[in-house]
Amino acid sequence: MESVVNIVSRIIGYVLFVPFICFYSYVLGPVLKAVLIPGGLVVLALIMGPAKAWRVWKAANG
């Protein structure tokens, strides 16, 4: 039989874990994607140079 401390710690763990997963999946995940993907493309364009980055972008979009 599990002790009361183990049962209470599991309940607290689930109470903290489930809302965090929901928050990350539905709020934080899309926000991070909206910030990190364009930022990464800008850094890549700075590394490649503006003219080459624009040529690659136009070629990728058809």
QUIFEN-V717815 format. One record per residue. N is the residue number from 1. RES is the residue in one letter. D_FIRST is the distance of its C-alpha to the first C-alpha in Angstrom with 1 decimal. Layout:
BEGIN
n=<N N>
res=<RES RES>
d_first=<D_FIRST D_FIRST>
END
This chain:
BEGIN
n=<1 2 3 4 5 6 7 8 9 10 11 12 13 14 15 16 17 18 19 20 21 22 23 24 25 26 27 28 29 30 31 32 33 34 35 36 37 38 39 40 41 42 43 44 45 46 47 48 49 50 51 52 53 54 55 56 57 58 59 60 61 62>
res=<M E S V V N I V S R I I G Y V L F V P F I C F Y S Y V L G P V L K A V L I P G G L V V L A L I M G P A K A W R V W K A A N G>
d_first=<0.0 3.8 6.5 9.3 11.6 10.1 10.2 13.6 14.9 14.3 16.1 18.8 19.1 19.8 22.1 24.1 24.1 25.2 28.3 29.4 29.4 31.4 33.7 34.4 35.0 37.3 38.9 38.8 39.3 42.5 43.8 43.3 45.0 47.9 48.4 47.7 49.6 52.9 52.6 52.1 55.1 57.2 56.4 57.2 60.5 61.3 60.8 62.9 65.6 66.4 69.0 67.0 63.8 65.8 67.3 63.9 62.5 65.5 65.2 61.5 62.2 64.9>
END
